[in-house]
Each structure stands twice: as structure tokens, then as C-alpha cells.
Amino acid sequence: MALPSVNTLEDCADYSQVVEPYLPQLYELPWKVVDVVSSQGSLVELYKNTNPMVSGLGFSIFLGAIFLVLSEINRNYSQVDRMWSLLPTIYNAHFTAWSHLNHLPSQRLDLVLLWSTVWSARLTFNYWRRGGYTVGSEDYRWSIIRQHVPSALFFIFNVTFISFIQSMLLFFLAAPTYIILLASNFEQDITAADVGFTAVQLSLVLSEWFSDQQQWDYQTAKHQYQKTAKVPQGCGYTQAELDRGFVTTGLWAYCRHPNFAAEQTIWFTLYQWSCFASKSLYSWAGLGPACLIMLFQGSTWLTELISLGKYPEYEAYRKQIAAHIPSLTPYKAPSATPKVIRTSDLAKREKAKQK
């Protein structure tokens, strides 16, 4: 059977029942694909008869190999970055399509795919307008890491983390949807809780849109100001705010990384949705969100290390405003420190004038 036979909702989140028995399929899957292709069989039937958790995981490993080869050939390590906004939704679509093809209850999965598609559209658009899909573009942080890491060690880092671990992480972000798929066989109809989870997810995506747009507007105004030495008309920022170098208004006045905070919350919420659907307090599906949160801690540390070196006021910003947990009060720029003129200095100036 492609799906486990479970007796209770709680069993839907039991790793030993719903994942572990199907891991042997992961080793057999490549050979089955070769056999089906060589015999001109039906790949659709193979897809339908393979556990969706296994086929999704296998695809993420296959993509990891592609990312590795492309990154080493092009010496560009943003291969996964270009797919980051798409793959979690592709995996959610995979679980939904598999459910539909096997004529299983899929209404709740359709809701997951709805907000996930909106999430992908927003993030893909933002990545595109920042030049992420431009030929040769690469996240600036990879070049900084390469400057401080020996080439051999960086290659190992690419083989493990950049290419394979990140690819598998994007699959495990969607893994809670597998539990929702299993739980849908017990509770087939959409509940008020499902609608509530969807509303929360869409609200978080909306907050990401606001924070990204505020960042975009600020950076656009700042770059224009740096080119012309004039504050752009109607930009909504003062000269002091543009001289600061980083945005501290809107959502950014209450959180140093509101987009990062929403992103982590989105995938943690999907995990909580799967816990609610399976009536479980916790499950193995929390691995993806937990790893994402740890990844954001490292990414935030590196990003802010760079910001501290570029912007003198950033340290004050860090002391007032938390990185990912919104503050209750907005950021208040420190007052300019008045220049203290010592009496001895005044005396020296007077002597200089007399001479």
C-alpha cells in the first residue's frame, strides 16, 4: 500500500507508522523509474503507487545533486536560492495532486495549496525585482563566506549544506502537509479551524508583503538620494533617515527583521496545523520548521554583522529592537551627542588668536 493503515488520528503523526516503513521505497525508487522508462510503462501509475512522502523526499535529493553540479560548474552558489520561493509550494502541490489522483479527500490540502501559492507568488516577485533571476546573480553572503573559508572546506560545505541539506529542508517544510493528508481520511470536511489556519497564513504573507515593500521603498529612495544628493520628492523619508542607511519605519520600527519573523512563523504554523489535524502535541514534522529557525539565526547573525560594519547607528537599533519578536514600542533614534568644549581648549584658542 502507498499509504499506511492507521487506526486513529494520533497515528497519522507517528513516525514509526507513517514514515519509517516506507523508507525502503526510497532506495528502490530510482531503479523503478529506470524500469518504467525502459519498458515504456506508466510513470503516473508509479507515482500513484509510491508513498508521497518517499517520492517527495527522493525528488529533493535528486534536486540536491543538480544544485551541486550547477553550482560547481558556474561557481555560483545561489542555485537553491533561485528555487527557494517555489519548491515548498511544489511539494504542497505534490501532496495535493497525489491525493486527488488517488481519489482521497483533498479539501484541506486544497486550502494548504491556496495560501502556499500566494506565498510563492509574493516571494518570487520580490526575489525577481531584486535581480535574483538575473544571469550571474548570487547572494552576497556566499562571496563573503568564500573569502574566509578555504576552498576545499567550502566545497564540503557546498556538498553538504548548500546543495543537499537546503534542498531537503525545503521538502521538510512541506512535510506537515503529509500528516494533514493522512488525517483527512478521518476528518474529510473543511473545519472552522482549517479556515482559521488559512486566514493566519494569508495574514502572515500579507505582513511579508508590507515589510518587503517598505524595505524596497526605502532602498529605492536611498539609492536615488545617494546619486543626486537630494531627498526624493514624496518619498516619505527625511534626510536624516536616508543618511542612517537602513530602514527603521513601518514594521521595521518594531522588529529588525519583520519579513524573517513572518517567514519562520508561516512554516511553524503549518506544522501546528498538522498537530491540530492529528490531535498531537508534537511530531517528527517539526524538524523542517525547527531547522529553518536555526538557519535564520545564522543568516541573521551574518547579515547584522555586515550591517554593523556599514552603519554606525545599527548598534543602537539592535539594543532597542528585537530581531524577530516584535517590540511594543517603536525605535527611537538616539539624540545627537553635543560636542563638549573643554575650558583648556578655549584657553588654547585664545592664545592662538593673540599670536
BALOBA-1460 file (C-alpha; in Angstrom, 3 decimals):
// residues 355
<rec num="1" residu="m" x="0.000" y="0.000" z="0.000"/>
<rec num="2" residu="a" x="1.184" y="3.524" z="-0.785"/>
<rec num="3" residu="l" x="-0.367" y="4.906" z="2.404"/>
<rec num="4" residu="p" x="-0.133" y="3.444" z="5.905"/>
<rec num="5" residu="s" x="-3.151" y="1.846" z="7.520"/>
<rec num="6" residu="v" x="-3.677" y="3.906" z="10.664"/>
<rec num="7" residu="n" x="-6.430" y="3.461" z="13.227"/>
<rec num="8" residu="t" x="-6.534" y="6.850" z="14.948"/>
<rec num="9" residu="l" x="-5.806" y="10.474" z="14.189"/>
<rec num="10" residu="e" x="-2.858" y="10.345" z="16.551"/>
<rec num="11" residu="d" x="-1.348" y="7.532" z="14.482"/>
<rec num="12" residu="c" x="-1.183" y="9.895" z="11.483"/>
<rec num="13" residu="a" x="1.713" y="11.697" z="13.190"/>
<rec num="14" residu="d" x="3.519" y="8.547" z="14.365"/>
<rec num="15" residu="y" x="6.860" y="8.366" z="12.538"/>
<rec num="16" residu="s" x="7.192" y="4.616" z="13.148"/>
<rec num="17" residu="q" x="3.893" y="4.000" z="11.356"/>
<rec num="18" residu="v" x="3.681" y="6.597" z="8.593"/>
<rec num="19" residu="v" x="7.303" y="7.202" z="7.517"/>
<rec num="20" residu="e" x="9.731" y="4.536" z="8.671"/>
<rec num="21" residu="p" x="8.026" y="1.532" z="6.975"/>
<rec num="22" residu="y" x="8.234" y="3.312" z="3.615"/>
<rec num="23" residu="l" x="11.899" y="4.314" z="3.671"/>
<rec num="24" residu="p" x="12.925" y="1.150" z="1.720"/>
<rec num="25" residu="q" x="10.872" y="2.563" z="-1.176"/>
<rec num="26" residu="l" x="13.332" y="5.469" z="-1.273"/>
<rec num="27" residu="y" x="16.203" y="3.130" z="-2.163"/>
<rec num="28" residu="e" x="14.095" y="1.233" z="-4.715"/>
<rec num="29" residu="l" x="12.549" y="4.287" z="-6.384"/>
<rec num="30" residu="p" x="15.419" y="5.191" z="-8.791"/>
<rec num="31" residu="w" x="15.505" y="1.641" z="-10.171"/>
<rec num="32" residu="k" x="11.728" y="1.559" z="-10.523"/>
<rec num="33" residu="v" x="11.849" y="4.796" z="-12.511"/>
<rec num="34" residu="v" x="14.521" y="3.310" z="-14.805"/>
<rec num="35" residu="d" x="12.476" y="0.132" z="-15.266"/>
<rec num="36" residu="v" x="9.295" y="2.032" z="-16.082"/>
<rec num="37" residu="v" x="11.056" y="4.323" z="-18.567"/>
<rec num="38" residu="s" x="12.913" y="1.458" z="-20.274"/>
<rec num="39" residu="s" x="9.750" y="-0.642" z="-20.533"/>
<rec num="40" residu="q" x="7.675" y="2.382" z="-21.621"/>
<rec num="41" residu="g" x="5.377" y="1.869" z="-18.653"/>
<rec num="42" residu="s" x="3.251" y="4.457" z="-16.879"/>
<rec num="43" residu="l" x="5.118" y="6.918" z="-14.708"/>
<rec num="44" residu="v" x="1.750" y="8.159" z="-13.440"/>
<rec num="45" residu="e" x="0.931" y="4.709" z="-12.064"/>
<rec num="46" residu="l" x="4.339" y="4.508" z="-10.414"/>
<rec num="47" residu="y" x="3.736" y="7.945" z="-8.932"/>
<rec num="48" residu="k" x="0.310" y="6.929" z="-7.604"/>
<rec num="49" residu="n" x="1.632" y="3.707" z="-6.106"/>
<rec num="50" residu="t" x="4.598" y="5.298" z="-4.336"/>
<rec num="51" residu="n" x="4.210" y="6.780" z="-0.880"/>
<rec num="52" residu="p" x="4.087" y="10.590" z="-1.404"/>
<rec num="53" residu="m" x="6.471" y="11.247" z="1.467"/>
<rec num="54" residu="v" x="9.050" y="8.988" z="-0.167"/>
<rec num="55" residu="s" x="8.638" y="10.354" z="-3.709"/>
<rec num="56" residu="g" x="8.850" y="13.942" z="-2.451"/>
<rec num="57" residu="l" x="11.974" y="13.228" z="-0.396"/>
<rec num="58" residu="g" x="13.548" y="11.375" z="-3.318"/>
<rec num="59" residu="f" x="12.907" y="14.336" z="-5.620"/>
<rec num="60" residu="s" x="14.542" y="16.736" z="-3.133"/>
<rec num="61" residu="i" x="17.683" y="14.540" z="-3.041"/>
<rec num="62" residu="f" x="17.724" y="14.405" z="-6.847"/>
<rec num="63" residu="l" x="17.496" y="18.204" z="-6.981"/>
<rec num="64" residu="g" x="20.339" y="18.445" z="-4.480"/>
<rec num="65" residu="a" x="22.610" y="16.651" z="-6.946"/>
<rec num="66" residu="i" x="21.559" y="19.047" z="-9.718"/>
<rec num="67" residu="f" x="22.181" y="22.076" z="-7.496"/>
<rec num="68" residu="l" x="25.642" y="20.746" z="-6.645"/>
<rec num="69" residu="v" x="26.668" y="20.200" z="-10.259"/>
<rec num="70" residu="l" x="25.334" y="23.564" z="-11.440"/>
<rec num="71" residu="s" x="26.949" y="25.467" z="-8.582"/>
<rec num="72" residu="e" x="30.356" y="23.922" z="-9.187"/>
<rec num="73" residu="i" x="30.205" y="24.400" z="-12.959"/>
<rec num="74" residu="n" x="29.098" y="28.028" z="-12.723"/>
<rec num="75" residu="r" x="30.904" y="28.863" z="-9.465"/>
<rec num="76" residu="n" x="27.619" y="30.382" z="-8.385"/>
<rec num="77" residu="y" x="26.157" y="29.116" z="-5.110"/>
<rec num="78" residu="s" x="22.673" y="30.634" z="-5.303"/>
<rec num="79" residu="q" x="21.148" y="27.703" z="-7.201"/>
<rec num="80" residu="v" x="18.925" y="26.747" z="-4.255"/>
<rec num="81" residu="d" x="18.129" y="30.422" z="-3.610"/>
<rec num="82" residu="r" x="16.503" y="30.685" z="-7.044"/>
<rec num="83" residu="m" x="14.163" y="27.806" z="-6.195"/>
<rec num="84" residu="w" x="13.522" y="28.735" z="-2.566"/>
<rec num="85" residu="s" x="10.261" y="30.541" z="-3.293"/>
<rec num="86" residu="l" x="8.933" y="27.714" z="-5.483"/>
<rec num="87" residu="l" x="9.884" y="24.328" z="-4.044"/>
<rec num="88" residu="p" x="7.805" y="24.303" z="-0.821"/>
<rec num="89" residu="t" x="4.697" y="25.060" z="-2.883"/>
<rec num="90" residu="i" x="5.692" y="22.447" z="-5.461"/>
<rec num="91" residu="y" x="5.856" y="19.905" z="-2.623"/>
<rec num="92" residu="n" x="2.499" y="21.034" z="-1.253"/>
<rec num="93" residu="a" x="1.102" y="20.723" z="-4.786"/>
<rec num="94" residu="h" x="2.671" y="17.245" z="-4.953"/>
<rec num="95" residu="f" x="0.790" y="16.058" z="-1.848"/>
<rec num="96" residu="t" x="-2.427" y="17.634" z="-3.134"/>
<rec num="97" residu="a" x="-2.090" y="16.155" z="-6.642"/>
<rec num="98" residu="w" x="-1.240" y="12.720" z="-5.231"/>
<rec num="99" residu="s" x="-4.347" y="12.840" z="-3.060"/>
<rec num="100" residu="h" x="-6.566" y="13.857" z="-5.988"/>
<rec num="101" residu="l" x="-5.112" y="11.183" z="-8.292"/>
<rec num="102" residu="n" x="-5.871" y="8.522" z="-5.687"/>
<rec num="103" residu="h" x="-9.388" y="9.918" z="-5.141"/>
<rec num="104" residu="l" x="-8.786" y="10.728" z="-1.493"/>
<rec num="105" residu="p" x="-10.408" y="13.570" z="0.488"/>
<rec num="106" residu="s" x="-8.428" y="16.641" z="-0.592"/>
<rec num="107" residu="q" x="-10.364" y="19.722" z="0.507"/>
<rec num="108" residu="r" x="-7.986" y="20.557" z="3.349"/>
<rec num="109" residu="l" x="-4.979" y="20.060" z="1.096"/>
<rec num="110" residu="d" x="-6.543" y="22.466" z="-1.390"/>
<rec num="111" residu="l" x="-6.539" y="25.102" z="1.364"/>
<rec num="112" residu="v" x="-2.867" y="24.447" z="2.080"/>
<rec num="113" residu="l" x="-2.066" y="24.814" z="-1.608"/>
<rec num="114" residu="l" x="-4.084" y="28.052" z="-1.783"/>
<rec num="115" residu="w" x="-2.060" y="30.029" z="0.758"/>
<rec num="116" residu="s" x="1.167" y="28.341" z="-0.308"/>
<rec num="117" residu="t" x="0.648" y="29.538" z="-3.890"/>
<rec num="118" residu="v" x="0.075" y="33.090" z="-2.657"/>
<rec num="119" residu="w" x="3.252" y="32.782" z="-0.551"/>
<rec num="120" residu="s" x="5.248" y="31.654" z="-3.590"/>
<rec num="121" residu="a" x="3.877" y="34.418" z="-5.803"/>
<rec num="122" residu="r" x="4.883" y="37.123" z="-3.319"/>
<rec num="123" residu="l" x="8.348" y="35.771" z="-2.598"/>
<rec num="124" residu="t" x="9.111" y="35.011" z="-6.245"/>
<rec num="125" residu="f" x="8.096" y="38.538" z="-7.285"/>
<rec num="126" residu="n" x="10.239" y="40.101" z="-4.566"/>
<rec num="127" residu="y" x="13.235" y="37.949" z="-5.496"/>
<rec num="128" residu="w" x="12.780" y="38.824" z="-9.181"/>
<rec num="129" residu="r" x="12.593" y="42.588" z="-8.693"/>
<rec num="130" residu="r" x="15.750" y="42.479" z="-6.593"/>
<rec num="131" residu="g" x="17.549" y="40.888" z="-9.539"/>
<rec num="132" residu="g" x="17.700" y="37.352" z="-8.146"/>
<rec num="133" residu="y" x="16.965" y="35.752" z="-11.518"/>
<rec num="134" residu="t" x="19.473" y="37.873" z="-13.404"/>
<rec num="135" residu="v" x="22.158" y="35.758" z="-15.058"/>
<rec num="136" residu="g" x="25.162" y="35.553" z="-12.747"/>
<rec num="137" residu="s" x="23.416" y="36.974" z="-9.693"/>
<rec num="138" residu="e" x="24.444" y="35.498" z="-6.356"/>
<rec num="139" residu="d" x="23.635" y="36.163" z="-2.723"/>
<rec num="140" residu="y" x="26.406" y="38.488" z="-1.498"/>
<rec num="141" residu="r" x="26.790" y="36.436" z="1.681"/>
<rec num="142" residu="w" x="28.203" y="33.426" z="-0.205"/>
<rec num="143" residu="s" x="31.084" y="35.521" z="-1.553"/>
<rec num="144" residu="i" x="31.821" y="36.804" z="1.962"/>
<rec num="145" residu="i" x="31.891" y="33.260" z="3.338"/>
<rec num="146" residu="r" x="34.200" y="32.141" z="0.492"/>
<rec num="147" residu="q" x="36.663" y="34.888" z="1.435"/>
<rec num="148" residu="h" x="37.049" y="33.436" z="4.927"/>
<rec num="149" residu="v" x="36.844" y="29.692" z="4.205"/>
<rec num="150" residu="p" x="39.469" y="27.560" z="2.409"/>
<rec num="151" residu="s" x="38.271" y="26.332" z="-1.000"/>
<rec num="152" residu="a" x="38.385" y="22.642" z="-0.019"/>
<rec num="153" residu="l" x="36.312" y="23.284" z="3.090"/>
<rec num="154" residu="f" x="33.857" y="25.416" z="1.137"/>
<rec num="155" residu="f" x="33.409" y="22.554" z="-1.361"/>
<rec num="156" residu="i" x="32.455" y="20.239" z="1.514"/>
<rec num="157" residu="f" x="30.104" y="22.963" z="2.757"/>
<rec num="158" residu="n" x="28.523" y="23.106" z="-0.699"/>
<rec num="159" residu="v" x="28.128" y="19.328" z="-0.958"/>
<rec num="160" residu="t" x="26.512" y="19.067" z="2.453"/>
<rec num="161" residu="f" x="24.668" y="22.223" z="3.430"/>
<rec num="162" residu="i" x="24.235" y="24.469" z="0.391"/>
<rec num="163" residu="s" x="23.117" y="21.869" z="-2.135"/>
<rec num="164" residu="f" x="21.685" y="18.839" z="-0.347"/>
<rec num="165" residu="i" x="20.640" y="19.950" z="3.135"/>
<rec num="166" residu="q" x="18.915" y="23.114" z="1.907"/>
<rec num="167" residu="s" x="17.138" y="21.158" z="-0.833"/>
<rec num="168" residu="m" x="15.878" y="18.580" z="1.659"/>
<rec num="169" residu="l" x="14.937" y="21.344" z="4.108"/>
<rec num="170" residu="l" x="12.577" y="22.868" z="1.525"/>
<rec num="171" residu="f" x="10.845" y="19.491" z="1.276"/>
<rec num="172" residu="f" x="10.600" y="19.045" z="5.039"/>
<rec num="173" residu="l" x="8.947" y="22.467" z="5.333"/>
<rec num="174" residu="a" x="6.022" y="20.929" z="3.445"/>
<rec num="175" residu="a" x="6.173" y="17.575" z="5.283"/>
<rec num="176" residu="p" x="3.373" y="18.568" z="7.739"/>
<rec num="177" residu="t" x="1.048" y="18.510" z="4.721"/>
<rec num="178" residu="y" x="1.605" y="14.736" z="4.571"/>
<rec num="179" residu="i" x="0.134" y="14.424" z="8.069"/>
<rec num="180" residu="i" x="-2.831" y="16.604" z="7.043"/>
<rec num="181" residu="l" x="-3.299" y="14.281" z="4.045"/>
<rec num="182" residu="l" x="-3.456" y="11.248" z="6.348"/>
<rec num="183" residu="a" x="-5.732" y="12.990" z="8.847"/>
<rec num="184" residu="s" x="-8.126" y="13.962" z="6.047"/>
<rec num="185" residu="n" x="-9.136" y="10.316" z="5.756"/>
<rec num="186" residu="f" x="-10.656" y="10.647" z="9.228"/>
<rec num="187" residu="e" x="-11.994" y="14.208" z="9.022"/>
<rec num="188" residu="q" x="-12.781" y="14.827" z="5.381"/>
<rec num="189" residu="d" x="-14.568" y="18.163" z="5.505"/>
<rec num="190" residu="i" x="-13.017" y="21.578" z="5.991"/>
<rec num="191" residu="t" x="-13.456" y="22.754" z="9.569"/>
<rec num="192" residu="a" x="-13.549" y="26.235" z="11.079"/>
<rec num="193" residu="a" x="-10.019" y="25.569" z="12.380"/>
<rec num="194" residu="d" x="-8.786" y="24.869" z="8.845"/>
<rec num="195" residu="v" x="-10.237" y="28.175" z="7.677"/>
<rec num="196" residu="g" x="-8.629" y="29.877" z="10.679"/>
<rec num="197" residu="f" x="-5.192" y="28.421" z="9.912"/>
<rec num="198" residu="t" x="-5.547" y="29.521" z="6.283"/>
<rec num="199" residu="a" x="-6.501" y="33.046" z="7.360"/>
<rec num="200" residu="v" x="-3.469" y="33.211" z="9.660"/>
<rec num="201" residu="q" x="-1.175" y="32.082" z="6.850"/>
<rec num="202" residu="l" x="-2.572" y="34.612" z="4.391"/>
<rec num="203" residu="s" x="-2.243" y="37.348" z="7.039"/>
<rec num="204" residu="l" x="1.405" y="36.450" z="7.569"/>
<rec num="205" residu="v" x="2.038" y="36.548" z="3.812"/>
<rec num="206" residu="l" x="0.372" y="39.970" z="3.722"/>
<rec num="207" residu="s" x="2.660" y="41.201" z="6.512"/>
<rec num="208" residu="e" x="5.648" y="39.985" z="4.492"/>
<rec num="209" residu="w" x="4.411" y="41.975" z="1.517"/>
<rec num="210" residu="f" x="4.171" y="45.129" z="3.643"/>
<rec num="211" residu="s" x="7.648" y="44.681" z="5.153"/>
<rec num="212" residu="d" x="9.246" y="43.890" z="1.801"/>
<rec num="213" residu="q" x="7.550" y="46.874" z="0.165"/>
<rec num="214" residu="q" x="8.686" y="49.194" z="2.967"/>
<rec num="215" residu="q" x="12.240" y="47.930" z="2.548"/>
<rec num="216" residu="w" x="12.023" y="48.347" z="-1.226"/>
<rec num="217" residu="d" x="10.667" y="51.903" z="-0.976"/>
<rec num="218" residu="y" x="13.401" y="52.897" z="1.471"/>
<rec num="219" residu="q" x="16.244" y="51.392" z="-0.544"/>
<rec num="220" residu="t" x="14.921" y="52.976" z="-3.753"/>
<rec num="221" residu="a" x="14.782" y="56.399" z="-2.099"/>
<rec num="222" residu="k" x="18.222" y="55.930" z="-0.502"/>
<rec num="223" residu="h" x="19.909" y="54.984" z="-3.772"/>
<rec num="224" residu="q" x="18.321" y="57.929" z="-5.548"/>
<rec num="225" residu="y" x="19.429" y="60.241" z="-2.736"/>
<rec num="226" residu="q" x="22.993" y="58.919" z="-2.966"/>
<rec num="227" residu="k" x="23.049" y="59.596" z="-6.715"/>
<rec num="228" residu="t" x="21.559" y="63.112" z="-6.648"/>
<rec num="229" residu="a" x="22.426" y="64.298" z="-3.105"/>
<rec num="230" residu="k" x="18.788" y="65.392" z="-2.867"/>
<rec num="231" residu="v" x="15.954" y="63.810" z="-0.881"/>
<rec num="232" residu="p" x="13.493" y="62.443" z="-3.497"/>
<rec num="233" residu="q" x="10.192" y="64.304" z="-3.515"/>
<rec num="234" residu="g" x="7.314" y="62.388" z="-1.967"/>
<rec num="235" residu="c" x="9.495" y="59.532" z="-0.757"/>
<rec num="236" residu="g" x="8.281" y="59.949" z="2.822"/>
<rec num="237" residu="y" x="11.759" y="59.947" z="4.350"/>
<rec num="238" residu="t" x="13.839" y="62.739" z="5.839"/>
<rec num="239" residu="q" x="17.482" y="63.364" z="5.028"/>
<rec num="240" residu="a" x="18.472" y="62.030" z="8.455"/>
<rec num="241" residu="e" x="16.577" y="58.788" z="7.830"/>
<rec num="242" residu="l" x="18.249" y="58.306" z="4.447"/>
<rec num="243" residu="d" x="21.678" y="59.132" z="5.887"/>
<rec num="244" residu="r" x="21.119" y="56.433" z="8.509"/>
<rec num="245" residu="g" x="21.407" y="53.815" z="5.755"/>
<rec num="246" residu="f" x="18.787" y="51.318" z="6.923"/>
<rec num="247" residu="v" x="15.014" y="51.412" z="7.314"/>
<rec num="248" residu="t" x="13.539" y="51.942" z="10.805"/>
<rec num="249" residu="t" x="9.954" y="52.916" z="9.932"/>
<rec num="250" residu="g" x="6.751" y="50.938" z="9.440"/>
<rec num="251" residu="l" x="7.041" y="47.324" z="10.581"/>
<rec num="252" residu="w" x="10.808" y="47.808" z="10.800"/>
<rec num="253" residu="a" x="10.309" y="50.224" z="13.692"/>
<rec num="254" residu="y" x="9.080" y="47.331" z="15.838"/>
<rec num="255" residu="c" x="11.170" y="44.425" z="14.525"/>
<rec num="256" residu="r" x="14.631" y="44.353" z="12.950"/>
<rec num="257" residu="h" x="13.593" y="41.600" z="10.518"/>
<rec num="258" residu="p" x="9.776" y="41.506" z="10.223"/>
<rec num="259" residu="n" x="9.953" y="39.514" z="6.984"/>
<rec num="260" residu="f" x="12.203" y="36.888" z="8.612"/>
<rec num="261" residu="a" x="9.858" y="36.690" z="11.598"/>
<rec num="262" residu="a" x="6.804" y="36.114" z="9.400"/>
<rec num="263" residu="e" x="8.628" y="33.539" z="7.272"/>
<rec num="264" residu="q" x="9.540" y="31.395" z="10.272"/>
<rec num="265" residu="t" x="6.032" y="31.740" z="11.696"/>
<rec num="266" residu="i" x="4.407" y="30.615" z="8.428"/>
<rec num="267" residu="w" x="6.101" y="27.232" z="8.406"/>
<rec num="268" residu="f" x="5.765" y="26.772" z="12.149"/>
<rec num="269" residu="t" x="2.037" y="27.455" z="11.735"/>
<rec num="270" residu="l" x="1.754" y="24.752" z="9.049"/>
<rec num="271" residu="y" x="3.408" y="22.363" z="11.486"/>
<rec num="272" residu="q" x="0.928" y="23.392" z="14.199"/>
<rec num="273" residu="w" x="-1.887" y="22.828" z="11.718"/>
<rec num="274" residu="s" x="-0.690" y="19.242" z="11.229"/>
<rec num="275" residu="c" x="-0.510" y="18.766" z="15.010"/>
<rec num="276" residu="f" x="-4.067" y="20.051" z="15.354"/>
<rec num="277" residu="a" x="-5.301" y="17.840" z="12.496"/>
<rec num="278" residu="s" x="-3.712" y="14.744" z="14.046"/>
<rec num="279" residu="k" x="-4.557" y="15.704" z="17.629"/>
<rec num="280" residu="s" x="-0.863" y="15.520" z="18.516"/>
<rec num="281" residu="l" x="1.092" y="17.808" z="20.804"/>
<rec num="282" residu="y" x="4.223" y="17.444" z="18.661"/>
<rec num="283" residu="s" x="5.592" y="15.232" z="15.892"/>
<rec num="284" residu="w" x="8.559" y="14.496" z="13.631"/>
<rec num="285" residu="a" x="7.178" y="17.035" z="11.125"/>
<rec num="286" residu="g" x="8.551" y="19.811" z="13.330"/>
<rec num="287" residu="l" x="12.043" y="19.010" z="12.004"/>
<rec num="288" residu="g" x="11.642" y="21.287" z="8.976"/>
<rec num="289" residu="p" x="10.431" y="24.406" z="10.822"/>
<rec num="290" residu="a" x="12.996" y="23.843" z="13.597"/>
<rec num="291" residu="c" x="15.856" y="23.672" z="11.085"/>
<rec num="292" residu="l" x="14.507" y="26.749" z="9.306"/>
<rec num="293" residu="i" x="14.501" y="28.704" z="12.572"/>
<rec num="294" residu="m" x="18.104" y="27.667" z="13.227"/>
<rec num="295" residu="l" x="19.051" y="28.643" z="9.677"/>
<rec num="296" residu="f" x="17.535" y="32.086" z="10.167"/>
<rec num="297" residu="q" x="19.539" y="32.571" z="13.360"/>
<rec num="298" residu="g" x="22.767" y="32.055" z="11.429"/>
<rec num="299" residu="s" x="21.604" y="34.126" z="8.469"/>
<rec num="300" residu="t" x="20.513" y="36.970" z="10.737"/>
<rec num="301" residu="w" x="23.842" y="36.907" z="12.598"/>
<rec num="302" residu="l" x="25.821" y="37.214" z="9.346"/>
<rec num="303" residu="t" x="23.524" y="39.875" z="7.878"/>
<rec num="304" residu="e" x="23.737" y="42.000" z="11.014"/>
<rec num="305" residu="l" x="27.481" y="41.564" z="11.279"/>
<rec num="306" residu="i" x="27.710" y="43.190" z="7.848"/>
<rec num="307" residu="s" x="25.219" y="45.925" z="8.827"/>
<rec num="308" residu="l" x="27.183" y="46.761" z="11.975"/>
<rec num="309" residu="g" x="30.243" y="47.374" z="9.851"/>
<rec num="310" residu="k" x="28.363" y="49.649" z="7.449"/>
<rec num="311" residu="y" x="26.015" y="51.693" z="9.638"/>
<rec num="312" residu="p" x="27.179" y="53.425" z="12.877"/>
<rec num="313" residu="e" x="23.635" y="53.656" z="14.259"/>
<rec num="314" residu="y" x="22.825" y="49.974" z="13.800"/>
<rec num="315" residu="e" x="24.169" y="49.067" z="17.247"/>
<rec num="316" residu="a" x="21.643" y="51.446" z="18.853"/>
<rec num="317" residu="y" x="18.911" y="49.911" z="16.712"/>
<rec num="318" residu="r" x="19.890" y="46.434" z="17.913"/>
<rec num="319" residu="k" x="19.786" y="47.496" z="21.553"/>
<rec num="320" residu="q" x="16.241" y="48.845" z="21.264"/>
<rec num="321" residu="i" x="14.543" y="46.465" z="18.834"/>
<rec num="322" residu="a" x="14.492" y="42.653" z="18.845"/>
<rec num="323" residu="a" x="15.473" y="40.705" z="15.736"/>
<rec num="324" residu="h" x="12.383" y="38.527" z="15.257"/>
<rec num="325" residu="i" x="9.999" y="39.207" z="18.145"/>
<rec num="326" residu="p" x="8.091" y="42.495" z="17.652"/>
<rec num="327" residu="s" x="8.734" y="45.169" z="20.273"/>
<rec num="328" residu="l" x="5.873" y="47.010" z="21.964"/>
<rec num="329" residu="t" x="7.427" y="50.423" z="21.352"/>
<rec num="330" residu="p" x="8.898" y="51.725" z="18.081"/>
<rec num="331" residu="y" x="12.532" y="52.535" z="17.506"/>
<rec num="332" residu="k" x="13.665" y="55.942" z="18.671"/>
<rec num="333" residu="a" x="16.828" y="57.300" z="17.127"/>
<rec num="334" residu="p" x="19.428" y="58.392" z="19.694"/>
<rec num="335" residu="s" x="19.791" y="62.120" z="20.213"/>
<rec num="336" residu="a" x="22.862" y="63.717" z="18.686"/>
<rec num="337" residu="t" x="25.596" y="63.945" z="21.282"/>
<rec num="338" residu="p" x="26.537" y="67.625" z="21.804"/>
<rec num="339" residu="k" x="30.191" y="68.408" z="21.333"/>
<rec num="340" residu="v" x="31.853" y="69.162" z="24.654"/>
<rec num="341" residu="i" x="34.410" y="72.017" z="24.528"/>
<rec num="342" residu="r" x="36.860" y="71.923" z="27.387"/>
<rec num="343" residu="t" x="37.945" y="75.125" z="29.156"/>
<rec num="344" residu="s" x="41.548" y="74.285" z="28.368"/>
<rec num="345" residu="d" x="40.695" y="74.146" z="24.694"/>
<rec num="346" residu="l" x="39.099" y="77.596" z="24.884"/>
<rec num="347" residu="a" x="42.247" y="78.943" z="26.535"/>
<rec num="348" residu="k" x="44.410" y="77.476" z="23.786"/>
<rec num="349" residu="r" x="42.222" y="79.083" z="21.123"/>
<rec num="350" residu="e" x="42.502" y="82.473" z="22.811"/>
<rec num="351" residu="k" x="46.307" y="82.192" z="22.933"/>
<rec num="352" residu="a" x="46.332" y="81.244" z="19.261"/>
<rec num="353" residu="k" x="44.273" y="84.340" z="18.396"/>
<rec num="354" residu="q" x="46.649" y="86.620" z="20.397"/>
<rec num="355" residu="k" x="49.603" y="85.316" z="18.432"/>
